[in-house]
Amino acid sequence: MSSINVAGSGWRNRADLSMAGLGLISGILSVTWGMSDPGSSWLQPLASVFGLSPELLPIGFFFGAVVALSLWRWAGSLLAIPVMLVVTMYAWSAAIQVAVRTQRHVDDDPHLIAASLGAGAIGAGLTHLGGALFARELRRPMRILATIVVGAIAGMLLYLGQRKYVDERLLYLIWQPAVAFAIGMGLTKRESVA
């Protein structure tokens, strides 16, 4: 009879679970502080660098911090922190632009569904590809595709929220941990050299 190594199988030793947990924290921060901060006009200069409005900047920053710190921990590159913060902020901005431009003049269901799927996929895919700069295992096509699919499916919460089928905040509470989990599934802990 073999024994199970409980200490080595915890969530801290699994990138997918760690990133999902941090993604949930990011989602909570996004819906509490990120979506409701009316005094964020002082962020305008930085927000304009990323093509965002000041109230949307914290949402991208929270998720960017999750991805950046996770890539640093799991890939072992300190450079991952600033690069992934910037990449994730631009991925967030690109997702917003896809959603806005897809349904700009027509607010019917087909356009909103396409906007939701496209925005979720773009945000997830660009973030994943940024992480692939630091983690070779994230470069596998099926890993990239899995993250894009998870992002697109979770992106449908934009449609459901806009049509008032669900609370709009669920987009951040589900999309962020789901995409973080999908990226984390492709990461393995770097062995430290002693």
N, C-alpha and C positions, 0 to 999 in steps of 0.2 A: 504494500500500500504506500503510495507516494503522498508526501505532505505538500500542501499548497503554500507558496510563499506569499503570505498576505501583505507583508510590508512592501514588497516589490511590485504589487499589482494595484496599488492605490491610484487615486485620481491624479496625484501630483506626478506620477511617473507616466502618465498618458497625456500626450499633447491634445488629443481630441477632447477628452473630458475637461482638462484644465482650460483649454481655449473656449469651450462651450460655457463653462462656468463664468469665466471672465467676460465672455460675450453677453451673458445674461446681466451681469453687473453693468456693462456698458449700455445695454438696452434700458435698464432701469434708470440709469443716469440720463439717458437720452430723453426718456418720457417725463422725467421729473424736472430736471434742470434745463436740458437742451431744448425742449419744446415750449417751455413756459417762462423763459427769461426775457421780460420785456425791456430790461436795461442793457441790452447787448450791443447798442449802437457803437460803443467804443471799439468793438471788434471789426468794424467796417473795413479799415485798411487791410487787415489780414484776410478777412473774408473775401475781399475783391481779388486777392492774389489767386484764390482757388475758384473764383467764379461763383461764390456762394453769397447768400444773404447772412448777416450777422447772427440771426437766430438759428441758422442751420449749421454754422461752424462747429459748435460744441458737439453736436451729434456725430459728425465725421471724426472729430478729434478723439472722442471717447472710444469709438471703434478702432481708430488708427492706433491709439495707445495699446489696446488689447493685442492687436496683430503685431505691432512693433516689438513690444516687450516679449511676446511669445516667441517670435522669430529669433530674438536675441537669446532667449533661454534655450531654445531647442536647436538652433543652428549655430549658436556660439559666436556670432559676429556682432560686435558693438555697433557697427555701421548700419545694421538692420534697423536700429531705433529711428534715426532721422529719416532714412530712406523710406521705410514703411509708413511712417507718419505722413510723409508727403504723398507717397503713392496712394495710400488709402484716402487721403483728403481729395485727391484728384479723381479717384474711382467713385467716391461719393458724389462729387460734382458732376461727373459724367453720367451717373445714374439719374440724377435729378434732371439733367439736360435731355436725356433720352425720354424720360417720362413726360416732361413739359412739351417737347417738340413733337412727340408722337400724338398727343391729344390736344395740341394748342387750339385748334379751330373747331374740332369736332369732339363733343363729349359723349359720344355714344359708347355702348358696351364694347364693341370690337376694338375701338381705338384705345379705350382704357385698359382692356385686357392686354393688348399688345404693349402698351406703355408699362404696365405692371411686370409682365414677363421680361421685357427688354431691359428695364431699369434694374430689376433684380439680378439678371444674368450679367449685365455689364459691370455693375458694382462688384459682384462676387468674382467674376473672371479677372478683372483688372487687379483686384487685391491679391488674388491667388498668383497671378503672373508676377506681381511685384515680389511676393514671397519666394517665388522660384529663383530669384536672383541669389538668394542666400541658402536655399535648401534644394539640393539636386533632386531629391525624391519628389518634390513638387512639380518637377518638369515633365513627369509622365503624362501623356495625353489623357488617359482615363481619369487621372486625379484632377486634371484641369476640368475635364468635362463633368465630373461628379460635382465639383464646386459650382460650376455654372448652372447645372440643373437644380441643385439645392437652392441657389440664389434666385433662379427664375420662379421656382415653385413657391418659395417664401415671399417672393415679390408680388405674388397674387394677393397678398394681404393689402397692398395698395388699392387694388380694385375693390376688395371686400370692404375696406375702410371707407373709401370714397362713396360707395353705394350704401353705407351705413348698415351693412350686414353684421359687421363686427366693429369694435372700438378701434379707431385709427392707430392708437398707440401699440397695438399688437404687432404692427409691421416691425417696429424696432425691437420689441420684446422677443420676437421669434426669429426674424431675419438675422440679426446680429449673432446670437448663439448658434444658429443653424449653419451659417456660413463659416463661423469660427471653427465649429466642429468639423465641417467638411475639409477645411484647410488643415486642421490638426490631424485628421486621419492620415494625411500624407507625410507627417513628420515623425521622425524617430530621434530619440535622444542621442546626441553626439557623445561618443565616449571620450572622457577626459584622459589626456595623456599624462601619465605620472612619471 
